[in-house]
Amino acid sequence: MEILLVRHGQAGKPDAAAYPDDDLRPLTPKGRKEFKRAGKGLRRLRPETEKILFSPAERTRETAELLARSLDLAEKDLLEVPELHHGVSPAGALARLTRLRLPRRVALVGHEPW
């Protein structure tokens, strides 16, 4: 299996007043624009990606959707995986991924440094 690790696009700075739940913090307009450009490059590198898995945070969902459009993937090819959330150990994510029946090429959209 080939795994493409993708960090979510640029999101605004954490702001407890605007987003008491940090998982609701979205990409910035600049982050969306830059990731659309990056998605075109990823299409050239890994056009055969078959599924995109992402953490429950809004910014990773948005990034996964932008990547899916770049790779001509459908909504059914996106899968939210709680174990890709920031703060979950890599071992926890790996344990979940090994239980899933995944295609040959997948992209994981998550958080830095996880």
N, C-alpha and C positions, 0 to 999 in steps of 0.2 A: 504494500500500500504506500502511496505517496501522500504526504500531508504538507499542505501549504499553510504556514502560520502567518496570520494577518492580525496586526494590531489595529484596533478601531481608528477611524479618522479623528481629526482634531475636534475635541469637544471643549466647551467653555470651562473656565476654572470652576472648581467646586464652589457652590454658593448655597449655603443652608437656607437662606431667606427665599431664594427663587426655587430651589430644589431640595426640600427637606429630606427627600429620598434621593440620594445621589444616583440611584439606578435610573431615574427619570431624566437625568441630564443628557440633552441631545448633542448631536454634532453641531458645530457652528456652520454658518453659510460657507465660510472659507474652507472648513473641514470637508463639507460635502463636495465643493468644487474640486479641491485637491484630490479627494479620493476617487472622484469620477475619472480624473486624469490617470491616477494610479491604476484604476481598474482596467483601463485600456492597455496599459503596460502588462498587467497580470494576464490579460487575455492572450497577449503574444507569447508570454512565458508558459502558461499552463491552460491552454484553451480546452483541454479535455477534462477539467475539473467537473465532477459529477454531483457533488453535494457540498453544501456550506453549513457548518455547524457554528452556532454563536452563543454567547453568554446571554443571560436575561436582561442585561442593561440596555437601555434605549439606544445608546450610541453604538453598541455592537450590532443591534438589530438593523439600524439604519445602514451601517457599513456593509453588513451582509446583503441587504437588499440592493445596495448600489453595486456590489460585486456580482450579484446574481444577474443584474441587468447587463453588466459588461460581458458576462460569460454566456448570455442567452439561456439562463436557467429559470425555471418556473418556481412559483411559491412552494410547490410540493418538494422542491429540492433544498429547502431551507429547514433547519431543525434547531430549535432552542435547546441547549444543553446546560442545565444549572451548574454542572461541575466545571464549566469553563468560566464561571464568574470569578472576578478578582477576589482574592482571599482564600479560595479553595486550593488545596495543595495540588501540585502537579500529579502526585500519586493518585489522588481522588479522581482527577480528570482522566488519567490513563486507565484506571480501573473501569470507569464508565465507558470509555471509548472501546475497550476490549470486549465489552458485552454487547455493543451495537453491531449490527450487520451493516458494514459500510462498504461502499463501492471502492474501486481501485484508487481513485484520486479524489481527495476531499480537501476543503479549506476549513480551517478553524479560526474564527474571528473572536479575539479575546482582548485581554488587557496586558499592558506592560507593568511589571516584568514577568507576569505569569504566562 
